[in-house]
């Protein structure tokens, strides 16, 4: 049986490299990580977020070379971020329809002040979402 190897570096190789950062005209930051002749880029509101986005791109690219490689989410399944927004990872059968995560934002005491929406991992990385409190796993309905 043929060895499933390629010239493309493993995602962990990109994690140890120092990115080059560029500030875009729109205020976002792009991180570029190079392992010659390969490079990946990620964009976010902060340098740390851009680096995380670039590493996620490295994982997706590695998956394209090695389909058996499972791309793990850079986020826990259920957490609260720095702004108090609650995030729930959707079940696999709902992700193609809604996105990877459902988020619940509570703007006050009134029922109408609760907002639910859906988003993919790439957008979460762009927004530089970061978990503060990881919550117990519980099923969420879309």
C-alpha positions in Angstrom: 0.0 0.0 0.0 1.3 3.5 -0.9 2.4 5.8 1.9 0.0 8.7 2.3 2.7 11.4 2.3 3.1 14.6 0.5 5.5 17.6 0.4 2.9 19.7 2.2 4.0 20.3 5.8 1.9 19.2 8.7 -0.3 21.9 10.4 1.9 21.7 13.5 4.8 22.9 11.4 3.0 26.1 10.7 2.2 26.6 14.4 5.9 27.0 15.3 6.6 29.5 12.6 6.5 33.2 13.2 3.9 35.0 11.0 4.4 38.1 8.9 1.6 40.6 9.7 0.0 43.1 7.3 -2.6 45.7 8.2 -5.3 45.9 5.6 -7.1 49.1 4.5 -10.2 47.9 6.3 -8.5 47.8 9.7 -8.2 44.0 9.7 -4.8 42.3 10.0 -3.5 39.5 7.8 -1.0 36.9 9.1 1.1 35.1 6.5 3.0 32.0 7.6 5.5 30.5 5.2 7.2 27.2 4.9 8.9 27.4 1.6 7.4 26.9 -1.0 4.1 26.8 0.9 2.3 29.7 2.6 -1.0 30.2 4.4 -2.8 33.4 5.3 -5.5 34.3 7.8 -7.3 37.5 8.5 -8.8 38.8 11.8 -9.3 41.9 13.9 -6.1 41.2 15.9 -2.7 39.8 15.2 -3.4 36.8 17.5 -6.7 36.1 15.7 -5.0 36.4 12.3 -2.4 33.8 13.3 -5.1 31.5 14.5 -7.0 31.9 11.2 -3.8 31.2 9.2 -3.2 28.0 11.2 -6.8 26.9 10.6 -6.1 27.5 6.8 -3.1 25.3 7.1 -5.3 22.5 8.6 -7.8 22.9 5.8 -5.1 22.8 3.1 -3.5 19.7 4.7 -6.9 18.0 4.7 -7.0 18.7 0.9 -3.8 16.7 0.5 -4.8 14.1 3.1 -8.6 13.5 3.1 -8.3 11.2 6.1 -7.0 14.1 8.3 -9.8 15.4 10.5 -9.9 19.2 10.8 -10.7 20.0 14.5 -12.5 23.1 15.5 -10.3 25.7 17.1 -13.2 26.3 19.5 -14.8 24.2 22.3 -18.3 22.8 21.6 -20.0 25.1 24.1 -18.5 28.3 25.5 -19.0 32.0 26.5 -16.7 34.5 24.9 -15.1 37.7 26.3 -18.2 39.8 25.5 -20.6 37.4 27.2 -22.0 35.8 24.1 -22.8 32.1 24.4 -21.7 29.8 21.6 -22.9 26.2 20.8 -21.4 24.0 18.1 -24.1 22.5 15.9 -24.4 18.8 15.2 -22.7 17.8 11.9 -26.0 17.3 10.0 -27.0 21.0 10.7 -23.6 22.6 9.8 -24.1 22.5 6.1 -27.4 24.4 6.4 -26.7 26.9 9.3 -22.9 27.1 9.9 -20.7 25.6 12.5 -21.9 27.5 15.6 -25.0 29.0 17.0 -24.5 32.1 19.2 -26.9 33.6 21.7 -26.4 37.2 22.6 -28.4 38.6 25.6 -28.8 42.4 25.4 -30.8 42.8 28.6 -33.6 41.5 30.8 -36.4 41.6 28.2 -37.2 38.5 26.1 -36.9 40.5 22.9 -33.3 41.4 23.8 -32.0 37.8 23.1 -30.6 37.3 19.7 -29.7 33.9 18.1 -27.8 33.5 14.9 -25.4 31.1 13.1 -21.9 31.5 11.8 -19.0 29.4 10.4 -15.6 29.0 12.0 -13.9 31.2 9.4 -16.1 34.2 10.4 -15.5 33.5 14.1 -11.8 33.6 13.5 -12.3 36.9 11.5 -14.2 38.3 14.5 -11.4 37.0 16.8 -13.9 35.2 19.0 -12.1 33.7 22.1 -13.6 31.5 24.8 -13.5 32.7 28.4 -15.6 30.0 30.0 -16.0 26.5 28.5 -19.4 25.2 29.5 -20.7 21.7 29.9 -21.6 20.0 26.6 -25.3 20.1 25.9 -27.2 19.5 22.8 -28.6 22.5 21.0 -31.5 22.6 18.6 -31.4 24.8 15.5 
